[in-house]
Amino acid sequence: MDRPELSRATQQIRVAPERITACLFDLDGVLTSTAAQHMAAWKQTFDAFLREREGEHFSPFTERDYLEHVDGRPRADGVRQFLASRGISLPEGSRDDPPASDTIHGLGNRKNETLQEIIRQRGVTPYPGSVRYLEAVRGAGLAIGVVTSSENGASVLEAAGLSRFVQARIDGLVITEQKLRGKPAPDAFLAGARALRVAPAEAAVFEDALAGVQAGRAGGFGWVVGVDRTHHADELRAHGADVVVSDLADLLVADR
Ligand SMILES: O=P(O)(O)OC[C@H]1O[C@@H](O)[C@H](O)[C@@H](O)[C@@H]1O
């Protein structure tokens, strides 16, 4: 006869394949719901810029533009890549350009002002399934790192109450400081693995951005998990995800 209490007691929760000893999480859209806030800030910034330049009949910034050119990439790379897709080139400028300047960095800083205002209004929420997964990963004794292109990484983690899980953080500021190439290059994830003292083959990458899964694949990571919150699972697979889930809690499988 089946004895449910007994089988529950003997169930183990498996969080990742056996070879994995460390987990490297992207932040926006993977642990916190801030990907939508980034997208909204980029849309406001680029639409105002394009309207000013091209008049009322400008072609607006779309979700597709975000996924292909901006999502997951460091701020200035996103500006450069999106403008290039529209055949626009601006002077590079420098990191401390005022937000009003029409330079790559000025436009990036304009977006950052808008992002911070949106975050002030809406706050930062962690995905409940991601918190459950982080708890399970920590409980299983795996190391945890966050690898995000965002220069706001530390404050977003703190506001979401997730800093307590994180043993190593590679964020947009570290990427600039250490002159790492941004995603889709694997550099930031490789730096995360080094910080946790694991080989890439022993580490898992969790990413919602096409550029991010591409970086995980390029770095030779042991398990690349795509997180699909905007119906782009096939593209995540095509860019290198081994598995795609819609929520990290879906990875918590009972293993008897
Ligand atoms: O402008 P920030 O906060 O430095 O963020 C840079 C990029 O960080 C990534 O995490 C986001 O996916 C992108 O949307 C964002 O543009």
The ligand as an SDF file (V2000), in Angstrom:
LIG
                    3D

 16 16  0  0  0  0  0  0  0  0999 V2000
   21.0810   50.9890  -16.9840 O   0  0  0  0  0  0  0  0  0  0  0  0
   21.5110   49.9180  -16.0490 P   0  0  0  0  0  0  0  0  0  0  0  0
   20.7050   49.8630  -14.7790 O   0  0  0  0  0  0  0  0  0  0  0  0
   22.9780   49.9510  -15.8000 O   0  0  0  0  0  0  0  0  0  0  0  0
   21.1830   48.5440  -16.7540 O   0  0  0  0  0  0  0  0  0  0  0  0
   21.8010   48.0670  -17.9410 C   0  0  0  0  0  0  0  0  0  0  0  0
   21.0220   46.8610  -18.4620 C   0  0  0  0  0  0  0  0  0  0  0  0
   20.9380   45.8920  -17.4180 O   0  0  0  0  0  0  0  0  0  0  0  0
   20.2850   44.6780  -17.7440 C   0  0  0  0  0  0  0  0  0  0  0  0
   20.2030   43.8880  -16.5920 O   0  0  0  0  0  0  0  0  0  0  0  0
   18.8990   44.9160  -18.2800 C   0  0  0  0  0  0  0  0  0  0  0  0
   18.4380   43.6960  -18.8160 O   0  0  0  0  0  0  0  0  0  0  0  0
   18.9010   45.9770  -19.3780 C   0  0  0  0  0  0  0  0  0  0  0  0
   17.5800   46.3220  -19.7060 O   0  0  0  0  0  0  0  0  0  0  0  0
   19.6200   47.2210  -18.9110 C   0  0  0  0  0  0  0  0  0  0  0  0
   19.6370   48.1430  -19.9500 O   0  0  0  0  0  0  0  0  0  0  0  0
  1  2  2  0
  2  3  1  0
  2  4  1  0
  2  5  1  0
  5  6  1  0
  6  7  1  0
  7  8  1  0
  7 15  1  0
  8  9  1  0
  9 10  1  0
  9 11  1  0
 11 12  1  0
 11 13  1  0
 13 14  1  0
 13 15  1  0
 15 16  1  0
M  END
$$$$
